[in-house]
């Protein structure tokens, strides 16, 4: 299963619902690892070093930074983008599919957009 770094503004209700569906979910919150307020590029590099895919709502800065790393050949552990307007039930369903169907190595240098 994919290991996650959850961006600081990610919907906590969605995360709690996902935990109920996947009790074995391995995730850390940005604030819990001391990275709250850091630029997205720092988060992307930390996630890569810790072999974690970033779970985010942020398409405006996280996605361009991830795309930039991929373009210059830098490793990037992966990003899953969940639109803020996506219903919680649908977000949990689609996240469950992604987390169970992809491996951490398959997420490398990949940006996955929900809904599926």
C-alpha positions in Angstrom: 0.0 0.0 0.0 1.1 3.5 -0.7 2.6 5.5 2.2 1.3 9.1 2.5 2.4 12.5 3.5 -0.8 14.5 4.0 -0.6 18.2 3.1 -1.5 20.5 5.9 -4.8 21.8 4.4 -6.1 18.3 3.4 -9.7 17.6 4.5 -9.5 15.8 7.8 -13.0 14.3 7.4 -11.9 12.6 4.2 -8.7 11.4 6.0 -10.7 10.0 8.9 -13.1 8.2 6.6 -10.2 6.8 4.7 -8.7 5.5 7.9 -11.9 3.8 8.8 -11.9 2.0 5.4 -8.2 1.2 5.5 -7.1 0.7 9.2 -3.6 -0.2 8.0 -3.2 3.2 6.2 0.4 4.5 6.7 0.3 8.3 6.7 1.9 11.2 8.4 0.7 14.8 8.6 2.9 17.6 7.4 2.6 19.4 10.8 3.5 16.2 12.7 6.8 15.9 10.9 7.7 19.6 11.5 7.0 20.8 7.9 4.0 23.0 8.4 4.4 26.2 6.4 7.3 24.9 4.3 7.3 25.4 0.6 5.9 22.6 -1.5 9.3 21.8 -3.0 10.6 21.0 0.5 7.6 18.7 1.1 8.1 17.0 -2.3 11.8 16.3 -1.5 11.0 15.2 2.1 8.3 12.8 0.8 10.7 11.4 -1.8 13.4 10.8 0.8 10.8 9.1 3.1 9.2 7.1 0.2 5.8 8.8 0.7 3.3 10.0 -1.8 1.8 13.5 -1.1 -2.0 13.7 -0.6 -3.1 17.2 -1.4 -5.9 19.6 -2.6 -3.3 22.0 -3.9 -3.2 22.2 -7.7 -1.9 25.8 -7.9 1.6 25.2 -6.4 2.1 21.5 -5.5 1.4 20.3 -9.0 3.6 22.7 -10.9 6.5 22.0 -8.5 6.0 18.2 -8.9 5.9 18.7 -12.7 9.1 20.7 -12.6 10.9 18.0 -10.7 9.8 15.4 -13.2 10.8 17.6 -16.1 14.4 18.1 -14.8 14.8 14.4 -14.0 14.7 14.8 -10.2 13.0 12.0 -8.3 9.5 12.6 -7.1 7.6 10.1 -4.9 4.2 11.0 -6.3 1.3 13.2 -5.7 -2.4 12.4 -5.4 -4.6 15.5 -6.1 -8.1 15.5 -4.6 -10.2 18.5 -5.8 -11.6 20.4 -2.8 -15.1 20.2 -4.3 -15.1 16.5 -4.6 -17.6 14.9 -2.2 -16.1 13.1 0.8 -17.7 9.8 -0.1 -16.4 9.8 -3.6 -13.0 11.0 -2.5 -12.7 8.2 0.0 -13.8 5.6 -2.6 -11.4 6.8 -5.2 -8.5 7.2 -2.7 -9.1 3.6 -1.5 -8.8 2.4 -5.1 -5.6 4.3 -5.8 -4.0 3.3 -2.5 -4.8 -0.4 -2.9 -4.1 -0.7 -6.6 -0.8 1.2 -7.0 2.5 0.4 -5.3 4.8 3.1 -4.0 7.1 2.5 -6.9 4.3 2.9 -9.4 3.5 6.3 -7.9 7.1 7.5 -8.5 7.1 10.5 -10.8 3.3 10.3 -11.1 0.6 12.8 -10.5 -2.8 11.1 -10.0 -5.9 13.3 -10.2 -9.2 12.3 -8.6 -12.0 11.6 -9.5 -10.9 8.5 -11.3 
